[in-house]
Amino acid sequence: MQSLLKRQVHRTLPVPFGGRRCPNKVCRSTNGTQNGVATKAIIDEVDTAKLQELERRFKMADSDGNGSIDRNELRIVLESTDGGDAVMFTEHWLPDEELDLIMDKYDKDKNGVIDFEEFKQIVYDGLLLDGKLSEYEAAFNAVDSSGNGTIGATELAQLFSMLGNPVSFEKLVDIMQEYDKDESGQIEFNEFLLMFRDQLIDLKAVQEYMGATKGAARQSTDKVLDAPEGDIALIFSEKEFDEALEGAAASGKLLVLFSALTWCRPCKGLQRPAQKMADAYKDTTVWIKLFGNANEQTKNMFKNRFQIRSTPSLIVFKGKEIVYTQTGTSKEKLENGIRAALAGNSKLPAEMLYPPVEAPPA
Protein backbone atom coordinates (compact mmCIF):
# COMPACT_ATOMS: atom_id res chain seq x y z
CA MET A 1 0.00 0.00 0.00
CA GLN A 2 3.08 2.21 0.10
CA SER A 3 2.37 4.15 -3.11
CA LEU A 4 -1.15 4.86 -1.87
CA LEU A 5 0.22 6.78 1.07
CA LYS A 6 -0.33 10.48 0.83
CA ARG A 7 2.73 12.25 -0.47
CA GLN A 8 4.27 14.27 2.33
CA VAL A 9 4.34 18.04 1.92
CA HIS A 10 7.92 19.32 1.85
CA ARG A 11 8.90 21.13 5.01
CA THR A 12 12.18 22.33 6.48
CA LEU A 13 13.64 20.65 9.52
CA PRO A 14 15.02 22.38 12.66
CA VAL A 15 18.80 22.42 13.28
CA PRO A 16 20.91 24.04 16.04
CA PHE A 17 21.41 27.81 16.36
CA GLY A 18 17.97 28.67 15.08
CA GLY A 19 18.75 27.77 11.46
CA ARG A 20 16.81 25.39 9.25
CA ARG A 21 17.86 22.28 7.36
CA CYS A 22 16.14 21.75 4.04
CA PRO A 23 16.44 18.59 1.91
CA ASN A 24 16.34 20.26 -1.49
CA LYS A 25 19.32 21.42 -3.54
CA VAL A 26 18.57 25.14 -3.23
CA CYS A 27 18.75 25.03 0.57
CA ARG A 28 21.96 23.00 0.57
CA SER A 29 23.63 25.49 -1.78
CA THR A 30 23.90 28.10 1.01
CA ASN A 31 27.65 28.63 1.42
CA GLY A 32 28.16 32.06 2.91
CA THR A 33 28.47 33.85 -0.42
CA GLN A 34 26.19 36.65 -1.49
CA ASN A 35 24.02 34.10 -3.29
CA GLY A 36 23.98 32.00 -0.14
CA VAL A 37 22.85 34.97 1.96
CA ALA A 38 20.08 35.70 -0.52
CA THR A 39 19.00 32.09 -0.48
CA LYS A 40 18.93 32.06 3.33
CA ALA A 41 16.75 35.17 3.32
CA ILE A 42 14.29 33.45 0.98
CA ILE A 43 14.24 30.38 3.21
CA ASP A 44 13.62 32.48 6.32
CA GLU A 45 10.79 34.27 4.54
CA VAL A 46 9.19 30.96 3.54
CA ASP A 47 9.57 29.63 7.08
CA THR A 48 7.99 32.77 8.51
CA ALA A 49 5.03 32.45 6.14
CA LYS A 50 4.56 28.79 7.10
CA LEU A 51 4.69 29.65 10.78
CA GLN A 52 2.16 32.44 10.33
CA GLU A 53 -0.17 30.08 8.48
CA LEU A 54 0.10 27.52 11.28
CA GLU A 55 -0.64 30.22 13.85
CA ARG A 56 -3.70 31.31 11.84
CA ARG A 57 -4.99 27.74 11.71
CA PHE A 58 -4.37 27.29 15.43
CA LYS A 59 -6.30 30.46 16.30
CA MET A 60 -9.21 29.34 14.12
CA ALA A 61 -9.29 26.00 15.91
CA ASP A 62 -9.03 27.68 19.32
CA SER A 63 -12.58 29.01 19.14
CA ASP A 64 -12.73 30.27 22.72
CA GLY A 65 -9.36 32.04 22.38
CA ASN A 66 -7.83 30.61 25.55
CA GLY A 67 -4.55 29.66 23.85
CA SER A 68 -5.16 25.93 23.61
CA ILE A 69 -7.37 23.45 21.75
CA ASP A 70 -9.62 21.25 23.85
CA ARG A 71 -11.14 17.93 22.80
CA ASN A 72 -14.27 19.42 21.21
CA GLU A 73 -12.27 22.05 19.32
CA LEU A 74 -9.90 19.34 18.08
CA ARG A 75 -12.86 17.30 16.83
CA ILE A 76 -14.17 20.26 14.85
CA VAL A 77 -10.86 20.97 13.11
CA LEU A 78 -10.27 17.28 12.32
CA GLU A 79 -13.75 17.02 10.80
CA SER A 80 -13.24 20.11 8.63
CA THR A 81 -11.90 20.44 5.10
CA ASP A 82 -9.59 23.05 3.51
CA GLY A 83 -7.00 22.37 6.19
CA GLY A 84 -9.43 23.20 8.97
CA ASP A 85 -10.89 26.32 7.35
CA ALA A 86 -14.26 24.87 6.32
CA VAL A 87 -16.49 23.23 8.93
CA MET A 88 -18.71 20.96 6.90
CA PHE A 89 -20.93 18.83 9.12
CA THR A 90 -23.72 19.58 11.54
CA GLU A 91 -23.28 16.06 12.95
CA HIS A 92 -19.95 14.64 14.07
CA TRP A 93 -18.47 11.85 11.96
CA LEU A 94 -15.11 11.19 13.61
CA PRO A 95 -15.56 8.20 15.97
CA ASP A 96 -14.90 8.95 19.65
CA GLU A 97 -12.27 6.25 19.87
CA GLU A 98 -10.38 7.79 16.94
CA LEU A 99 -10.51 11.22 18.55
CA ASP A 100 -9.30 9.80 21.86
CA LEU A 101 -6.35 8.08 20.16
CA ILE A 102 -5.29 11.32 18.46
CA MET A 103 -5.68 13.31 21.66
CA ASP A 104 -3.62 10.80 23.59
CA LYS A 105 -0.87 10.68 20.95
CA TYR A 106 -0.38 14.42 20.47
CA ASP A 107 -1.09 15.76 23.96
CA LYS A 108 2.52 15.20 24.95
CA ASP A 109 2.33 16.86 28.37
CA LYS A 110 -0.97 15.11 29.18
CA ASN A 111 -2.71 18.28 30.34
CA GLY A 112 -5.90 17.50 28.44
CA VAL A 113 -5.47 20.14 25.71
CA ILE A 114 -3.42 20.67 22.54
CA ASP A 115 -0.99 23.58 22.60
CA PHE A 116 0.55 25.24 19.54
CA GLU A 117 3.63 22.99 19.36
CA GLU A 118 1.44 19.89 19.60
CA PHE A 119 -0.91 21.31 16.95
CA LYS A 120 2.02 21.84 14.57
CA GLN A 121 2.83 18.14 14.79
CA ILE A 122 -0.78 17.26 13.93
CA VAL A 123 -0.50 19.40 10.81
CA TYR A 124 2.93 18.04 9.86
CA ASP A 125 1.65 14.47 10.21
CA GLY A 126 -1.09 15.20 7.67
CA LEU A 127 -4.12 14.67 9.89
CA LEU A 128 -6.05 17.63 8.48
CA LEU A 129 -8.12 17.22 5.32
CA ASP A 130 -6.55 19.72 2.93
CA GLY A 131 -8.95 19.25 0.01
CA LYS A 132 -12.27 20.97 -0.53
CA LEU A 133 -15.52 19.27 0.45
CA SER A 134 -16.64 19.27 -3.20
CA GLU A 135 -13.44 17.42 -4.16
CA TYR A 136 -14.00 14.67 -1.59
CA GLU A 137 -17.64 14.36 -2.65
CA ALA A 138 -16.62 14.06 -6.32
CA ALA A 139 -14.05 11.42 -5.42
CA PHE A 140 -16.63 9.44 -3.46
CA ASN A 141 -19.14 9.59 -6.31
CA ALA A 142 -16.49 8.45 -8.79
CA VAL A 143 -15.62 5.38 -6.74
CA ASP A 144 -19.33 4.65 -6.14
CA SER A 145 -19.76 3.34 -9.68
CA SER A 146 -23.15 1.80 -8.88
CA GLY A 147 -24.50 5.17 -7.75
CA ASN A 148 -26.18 3.77 -4.64
CA GLY A 149 -24.60 6.31 -2.26
CA THR A 150 -22.14 3.86 -0.70
CA ILE A 151 -18.91 2.11 -1.72
CA GLY A 152 -18.85 -1.68 -1.71
CA ALA A 153 -15.84 -3.95 -1.39
CA THR A 154 -15.72 -4.59 -5.14
CA GLU A 155 -15.71 -0.86 -5.91
CA LEU A 156 -12.99 -0.33 -3.32
CA ALA A 157 -10.90 -3.12 -4.83
CA GLN A 158 -11.32 -1.56 -8.28
CA LEU A 159 -10.05 1.77 -6.90
CA PHE A 160 -6.91 0.23 -5.42
CA SER A 161 -6.29 -1.69 -8.63
CA MET A 162 -6.63 1.46 -10.74
CA LEU A 163 -4.22 3.23 -8.41
CA GLY A 164 -1.66 0.51 -9.11
CA ASN A 165 -2.06 -1.25 -5.77
CA PRO A 166 -4.30 -4.30 -6.18
CA VAL A 167 -5.17 -5.86 -2.83
CA SER A 168 -5.94 -9.45 -1.89
CA PHE A 169 -9.34 -10.41 -0.52
CA GLU A 170 -7.73 -10.85 2.90
CA LYS A 171 -6.28 -7.32 2.78
CA LEU A 172 -9.65 -6.01 1.65
CA VAL A 173 -11.21 -7.60 4.73
CA ASP A 174 -8.64 -5.79 6.89
CA ILE A 175 -9.55 -2.48 5.26
CA MET A 176 -13.28 -3.04 5.66
CA GLN A 177 -12.83 -4.05 9.28
CA GLU A 178 -10.89 -0.85 9.91
CA TYR A 179 -13.16 1.62 8.11
CA ASP A 180 -16.65 0.10 7.96
CA LYS A 181 -17.36 1.42 11.45
CA ASP A 182 -21.06 0.54 11.51
CA GLU A 183 -20.47 -2.91 9.93
CA SER A 184 -23.05 -2.21 7.24
CA GLY A 185 -20.89 -3.99 4.67
CA GLN A 186 -20.48 -0.68 2.82
CA ILE A 187 -18.24 2.38 3.09
CA GLU A 188 -20.26 5.55 3.65
CA PHE A 189 -18.94 9.06 2.95
CA ASN A 190 -17.76 9.73 6.50
CA GLU A 191 -15.89 6.40 6.54
CA PHE A 192 -14.38 7.27 3.14
CA LEU A 193 -13.04 10.52 4.63
CA LEU A 194 -11.29 8.54 7.35
CA MET A 195 -9.25 6.84 4.64
CA PHE A 196 -7.96 10.22 3.48
CA ARG A 197 -7.29 11.37 7.02
CA ASP A 198 -5.33 8.18 7.73
CA GLN A 199 -3.45 8.68 4.45
CA LEU A 200 -4.54 5.29 3.08
CA ILE A 201 -5.52 7.02 -0.16
CA ASP A 202 -4.47 10.32 -1.68
CA LEU A 203 -6.93 12.84 -3.08
CA LYS A 204 -4.76 13.70 -6.09
CA ALA A 205 -4.36 10.04 -6.96
CA VAL A 206 -8.12 9.52 -6.76
CA GLN A 207 -8.66 12.57 -8.96
CA GLU A 208 -6.35 10.97 -11.54
CA TYR A 209 -8.45 7.81 -11.23
CA MET A 210 -11.53 9.96 -11.86
CA GLY A 211 -9.94 11.29 -15.03
CA ALA A 212 -9.23 7.75 -16.22
CA THR A 213 -12.86 6.72 -15.67
CA LYS A 214 -14.41 9.94 -16.96
CA GLY A 215 -17.31 9.26 -19.28
CA ALA A 216 -18.08 5.84 -17.83
CA ALA A 217 -21.79 5.18 -17.51
CA ARG A 218 -23.09 5.66 -13.98
CA GLN A 219 -26.70 5.15 -13.00
CA SER A 220 -28.21 5.67 -9.57
CA THR A 221 -29.47 2.45 -8.04
CA ASP A 222 -30.36 1.06 -4.63
CA LYS A 223 -28.29 -2.08 -5.20
CA VAL A 224 -25.30 -2.51 -2.93
CA LEU A 225 -23.47 -5.28 -4.81
CA ASP A 226 -21.41 -4.64 -7.90
CA ALA A 227 -20.55 -8.14 -9.16
CA PRO A 228 -18.35 -7.97 -12.28
CA GLU A 229 -18.97 -10.71 -14.82
CA GLY A 230 -16.27 -13.36 -14.79
CA ASP A 231 -14.94 -12.30 -11.39
CA ILE A 232 -15.56 -13.14 -7.74
CA ALA A 233 -17.30 -10.46 -5.68
CA LEU A 234 -16.47 -10.21 -1.98
CA ILE A 235 -19.55 -9.67 0.20
CA PHE A 236 -19.94 -8.34 3.75
CA SER A 237 -23.72 -8.29 4.26
CA GLU A 238 -26.89 -10.35 3.95
CA LYS A 239 -28.30 -7.77 1.57
CA GLU A 240 -25.42 -8.35 -0.83
CA PHE A 241 -25.98 -12.09 -0.76
CA ASP A 242 -29.73 -11.70 -1.35
CA GLU A 243 -29.07 -9.37 -4.28
CA ALA A 244 -26.63 -11.86 -5.80
CA LEU A 245 -29.11 -14.72 -5.37
CA GLU A 246 -31.96 -12.73 -6.91
CA GLY A 247 -29.80 -11.55 -9.79
CA ALA A 248 -28.44 -15.00 -10.60
CA ALA A 249 -31.91 -16.55 -10.52
CA ALA A 250 -33.35 -13.79 -12.72
CA SER A 251 -30.60 -14.28 -15.32
CA GLY A 252 -30.80 -18.07 -15.30
CA LYS A 253 -27.32 -18.46 -13.86
CA LEU A 254 -25.98 -20.50 -10.99
CA LEU A 255 -24.80 -18.68 -7.87
CA VAL A 256 -21.58 -20.09 -6.41
CA LEU A 257 -20.93 -19.09 -2.78
CA PHE A 258 -17.30 -19.57 -1.72
CA SER A 259 -17.07 -19.40 2.09
CA ALA A 260 -13.72 -19.06 3.82
CA LEU A 261 -11.81 -17.69 6.81
CA THR A 262 -9.01 -15.16 6.37
CA TRP A 263 -6.46 -17.40 8.12
CA CYS A 264 -7.45 -20.61 6.28
CA ARG A 265 -4.54 -21.78 4.08
CA PRO A 266 -6.57 -24.29 2.05
CA CYS A 267 -9.05 -21.47 1.29
CA LYS A 268 -6.23 -19.37 -0.14
CA GLY A 269 -5.08 -22.34 -2.22
CA LEU A 270 -8.51 -22.67 -3.83
CA GLN A 271 -8.76 -18.96 -4.68
CA ARG A 272 -6.92 -19.10 -8.02
CA PRO A 273 -8.78 -22.17 -9.41
CA ALA A 274 -12.08 -20.60 -8.32
CA GLN A 275 -11.12 -17.38 -10.09
CA LYS A 276 -10.35 -19.30 -13.29
CA MET A 277 -13.70 -21.10 -13.12
CA ALA A 278 -15.52 -17.82 -12.52
CA ASP A 279 -14.02 -16.52 -15.75
CA ALA A 280 -14.45 -19.71 -17.79
CA TYR A 281 -18.10 -20.10 -16.72
CA LYS A 282 -19.00 -16.39 -16.72
CA ASP A 283 -21.95 -16.97 -19.08
CA THR A 284 -23.56 -19.43 -16.70
CA THR A 285 -22.45 -18.57 -13.16
CA VAL A 286 -22.17 -15.71 -10.66
CA TRP A 287 -19.49 -16.05 -7.96
CA ILE A 288 -19.37 -14.43 -4.53
CA LYS A 289 -17.02 -14.94 -1.59
CA LEU A 290 -17.80 -14.70 2.09
CA PHE A 291 -15.30 -14.56 4.95
CA GLY A 292 -16.95 -15.88 8.09
CA ASN A 293 -14.75 -13.74 10.35
CA ALA A 294 -15.12 -10.43 8.49
CA ASN A 295 -17.91 -8.80 10.54
CA GLU A 296 -21.00 -9.66 12.56
CA GLN A 297 -23.18 -10.09 9.48
CA THR A 298 -20.80 -12.53 7.80
CA LYS A 299 -20.38 -14.41 11.10
CA ASN A 300 -24.15 -14.83 11.32
CA MET A 301 -24.44 -16.04 7.72
CA PHE A 302 -21.51 -18.38 8.14
CA LYS A 303 -22.70 -19.94 11.39
CA ASN A 304 -26.51 -19.75 11.23
CA ARG A 305 -27.78 -19.17 7.71
CA PHE A 306 -25.44 -21.58 5.91
CA GLN A 307 -24.32 -23.61 8.96
CA ILE A 308 -20.76 -23.92 7.72
CA ARG A 309 -18.60 -26.13 9.91
CA SER A 310 -15.37 -26.36 7.90
CA THR A 311 -13.61 -24.39 5.17
CA PRO A 312 -13.26 -23.95 2.31
CA SER A 313 -16.97 -24.45 1.70
CA LEU A 314 -18.75 -24.19 -1.66
CA ILE A 315 -22.52 -23.95 -2.06
CA VAL A 316 -24.10 -23.79 -5.52
CA PHE A 317 -27.60 -22.34 -5.94
CA LYS A 318 -29.89 -22.79 -8.94
CA GLY A 319 -33.08 -20.75 -8.93
CA LYS A 320 -32.54 -20.08 -5.19
CA GLU A 321 -32.30 -23.80 -4.41
CA ILE A 322 -29.11 -25.51 -3.27
CA VAL A 323 -28.03 -28.02 -5.91
CA TYR A 324 -24.46 -28.76 -4.87
CA THR A 325 -22.30 -28.47 -1.73
CA GLN A 326 -18.66 -29.20 -1.12
CA THR A 327 -16.03 -28.80 1.57
CA GLY A 328 -12.34 -29.10 0.78
CA THR A 329 -10.05 -27.95 -1.99
CA SER A 330 -10.83 -30.34 -4.85
CA LYS A 331 -11.13 -28.09 -7.89
CA GLU A 332 -12.00 -31.16 -10.00
CA LYS A 333 -15.00 -32.02 -7.80
CA LEU A 334 -16.14 -28.40 -7.77
CA GLU A 335 -16.06 -28.02 -11.53
CA ASN A 336 -17.77 -31.36 -12.00
CA GLY A 337 -20.52 -30.33 -9.57
CA ILE A 338 -21.05 -27.06 -11.43
CA ARG A 339 -21.20 -28.82 -14.79
CA ALA A 340 -23.71 -31.34 -13.45
CA ALA A 341 -25.94 -28.47 -12.30
CA LEU A 342 -25.62 -26.92 -15.78
CA ALA A 343 -26.46 -30.12 -17.67
CA GLY A 344 -28.32 -29.27 -20.88
CA ASN A 345 -27.29 -25.62 -20.82
CA SER A 346 -26.25 -24.56 -24.32
CA LYS A 347 -23.67 -22.15 -22.89
CA LEU A 348 -21.79 -24.86 -21.03
CA PRO A 349 -18.11 -24.80 -22.11
CA ALA A 350 -17.15 -27.88 -24.09
CA GLU A 351 -13.84 -28.40 -22.29
CA MET A 352 -13.21 -28.71 -18.57
CA LEU A 353 -10.51 -26.68 -16.86
CA TYR A 354 -9.85 -29.45 -14.37
CA PRO A 355 -10.85 -32.86 -15.75
CA PRO A 356 -10.94 -35.66 -13.17
CA VAL A 357 -7.65 -37.42 -12.75
CA GLU A 358 -8.00 -41.02 -13.88
CA ALA A 359 -6.67 -43.71 -11.60
CA PRO A 360 -3.64 -45.54 -13.02
CA PRO A 361 -4.34 -49.07 -14.32
CA ALA A 362 -3.85 -51.85 -11.82
N, C-alpha and C positions, 0 to 999 in steps of 0.2 A: 504494500500500500504506500510505499515511500513516495512515489511520484505524485500521489494524490494529496500529499501533505501540502498545506498552504505555503507558498513561497514566502520566506521571511523578508520583511521590509528591511532594507539596509539601514543600519544605525551605527554611529560611532561608539567606541568603547572607552571607558575611563582609564587613564593612566596616571602615574604620580605627577605631582607639581601642578595639578589643575589643567594639564593638557588633555588632548584626546587622541586615541589611536583609531585610525580608520583603515579598513582592509583594502580600499581601492588604490590604484596607482597614483592618482592625483595627490591623495593625502600623504603617501609614502615619499613623494618627491620633495617634500619640505626639507631644505638643507641649509637654511640660514642665509641664503642669497636673497636678493630683492624679490625674485620670483617666489622663493619660499615664504617670505614674509607676507606677500600678497595672498598666497594660497592659504596660509594660516588665518589671515583675516577673513577670507571667504568661509573657511571651516567654522570659525568662531561665530560668524553671522548665521550660518545654517544651524549650528547648535543652539544659538539663542532663540531662533525662530521655532525650533522643535520644542525647546523648553517652554516657551510662551504658549504654544499650542497645547502642550500637556497641562499647563496651569489653567488654561481656559476650560479644557475638558473637565478637569478636577472641580473647578468652581461650579460648572453646570451640574455635575453629579452631586455636589454638596449643596442640596437645595435649601437647607436651613442656615447655611453660611457659618457653621460653627468650626470650620477648619478640618473636618474629618467626614468620612463617608460611613454611615451606619449600614446595617444589614438591608434595610428597606431601600435606601438610596442606591446601594450596590445592585440590588435586584433590578431596579429601574434602568440603570445604565447598561447592565448586561443584556436586558431585553430590548434595548433600543438599537436602531440602525444608524447609518452615517457616523460611525465611530462614537455613538452616544448622544448625537445631536438630535435625533428624531425618535421620540417616544411613540411607539406604534400600537400598543395594545391597551385596551381597557381592562382586560383580564390577564393575570400573570400566566406565563407559559413555562418559565424555568422551574423545574422541579425543586422542591425544598432541599432534597438531599444533595442536588448538584450545587445549589447556592451555599449550603453549609460546607461542602468540600472546598469550594473556592475561598470562602471566608477563612476557613481553617488554614489553608495553604498560604495565603498572602498576608494574613494578619500576623506578622512575624513577632510582634511584641505581645500578642495575645491580650490586647486591651479592649477587644470587642468592636473596634472600628478600623477603617482603612485610612492611613495617613497618605500624604502626597507621595512619599518614596515608595510605599507599598502599591499605590495606584499606578505609578510609572511602570512597575514590573508587570502588572496586569495588562497594560497597554503593550509593552514590549513582547509579552508572551502571546499576543494575538487573540485575546479573549473577547475583544469588542468586535461587533459586526460592522465592518467598514462600508459595505455596500448599501445601496438604497433599498427601501422596502419593495419598490416596483421591480428591482432587479432580482431579488429573492423570489418574489411571486412569479415572475416570468420563468425563472429557472425551475421552480416547482412544477409549473404547468407544462413545461417542456418535457420533464421526466415522466409526468403523469400522462403517458401516451393514450391511455384508455379514456381520459377525461372524466373520471369518476370522483375527482376531488381528493384522492389519496394515492400513495405510491405503494405498489405491491412489490414483493420480493423479485419477481421477474423483471419489472421495470427498473428496479435498483441494480440488478445484475447487468442489465443492458447498459446502464449508465457507466458502471465501472469498466465494462468491456470497451465501450466507446472511448473512455478516457485512457485506455491502454493498460488497465489493471484488472483483468478478469479475475473473479474470485470463485473459489470452490463453494459448493453447497454448504459445507461445514463452516466456512468463513462467513457466508451469508447469514447463517443461523446466529453466529456471534454478533454480527452487526444488528440484526433484528432484535436480539435479546438486549442489546445495549440501548437501542434508540426507540424501539416500539414500547414506550413507557406504559401505555394502557393495555398492552397485549391484545390489540384488536386484530393483529395480523397484517396491519397496514401502517405506513408511515404518513402521519398527518403533517400539516405545514409546520407546526411548532416543533415537532420532532425532527423534521428536515432541517430547521434552523440550528438545532443542536449539533448536527453534523458539520455545519460551517463553523460554529463556535469552537468545536473540538478539533477543527482543522483536518477532519477526515476527507473533506472535499473542498475544492477551491472554486470560488465564484467565477473567476476568469476562465478556468478550465471548463466549467459547466456552460458558460456562455459560448465557448468554442464548440462544445457539443451541440448546443442549440443551433449554431450556424450550420453544422453538418447535417442536422435533421430538419432544417427549415424547409417548409413546403410539404412535409409529410402529413398525410391525412390524419385528423384528430377529431373524433366525435365524442360529445358528452354522453356518458352512459352511467348506469348505476351498478354495473358489474365490477367486481373487485379482482377478478382473475384474468390476467392476460397470458393465455397459454399459446405460445408460438407453435405452429405446425412443425412436426418433426423434431421437437425438443421436449425436454422434461421440465415441467413447471413445479417450482417448490411452493408448497402451500403452508399457511400458518393458522388457518381458521376453518371452522365448519362451513361457513358461507362459501368459501372458495371451493371446498370439496363438492358441496351441493350444486354450485354453478357448473363445475366440471362434469358432474354426473348428468345433469340436465342437458348440457351442451352436447355431450357425446351421444346420449340417447336420441336427441333431436336430429343429429347428423348421421345416425345409423352406424356410429363407430363404437368400438370397445373402449372402455376406460380401464387403464392399467394403473393401479395404486401400488407404488413402491414405498413400503414402510421401513424405516431404519432408525438407528440411534447414531449420534454424531461420533461416538467413540468405537463403533462396531467396525472392525477391520474387514470381515467378510462383506459387509454392506458396501464399503468403499471399493472392494474388488469387483462387485457386480455393477458398479456405476457405469463403466465404459461399455460393457456389452448391452446394458439396458439403453444407453444413449444411442448405440448403433441400431438397436431394434426400433426405437422410437422414430428414427429417421427412415429406416427401411420400410416400416409399416405405417408411415404418416398418413396414407390415404384411408387407413382402416382403424387406426387407434389414436387415442389421446392418452398422454402419460403425465402423471403427477407424482410428486414425492413428498412424503410426510416424515418428519423427524419427531419421534415420540417424546423427546426431551427438549423440544424447542420452546414451548410456552404451555400455559395451562390448557388452552384449547386443544393443542395437539396431544397433550398427555391424556386428555379425556377421550379423544377419538381413538387413540392408540389402545388404551386400556379398556374402555367401556363400549364404544361404538363398534370397533372392529375386533376387540378381544384378542389382540396380538400378544403372544406369549414368547416368541423368539424372533430374531431378525437374522438376515433380511427376510421380509415377508412380502409376497406379491398376491394381490387380489385383483381378478379381472371381472369387470362388470359388463353385461350386455343387456341393454334396455333396462337398466337399474337393478338387474338381477345378477347375483354372483354365479359365474359359470366356471371359474377356475381359481384355485388357491395353491400357494406353494410357499414353503419355507426353505431356506438354503440358497446356495449360490449357483445351482445348475442352470446355466444359460440355455443348454439344449432342452431341458424339460420345460423351461419358461416359454421358449419359442414354439415348442411343440404344442403346449397348452393354448397359446394364442392362436396358432393355426387351426387347431381343432375347433375353437370357438368361432373361427371365421370360415369354416367349411362351407363351400358353395358360393362364397363371395367372389365376384368377378375381379375385384381389385387385389386379391391375394397374390403376393409376389410368387413367381414360379419357383425360385430358388430359395433355399433356407440359408440363413447366415451361419447357423450352428447345427448342422445335421447330426443326428445321434451317432455316437461312436459305436461302430459294430464290434462285438466281442471277437477276439481272434479265434480261429478254428481250433478245435480240440486236438 
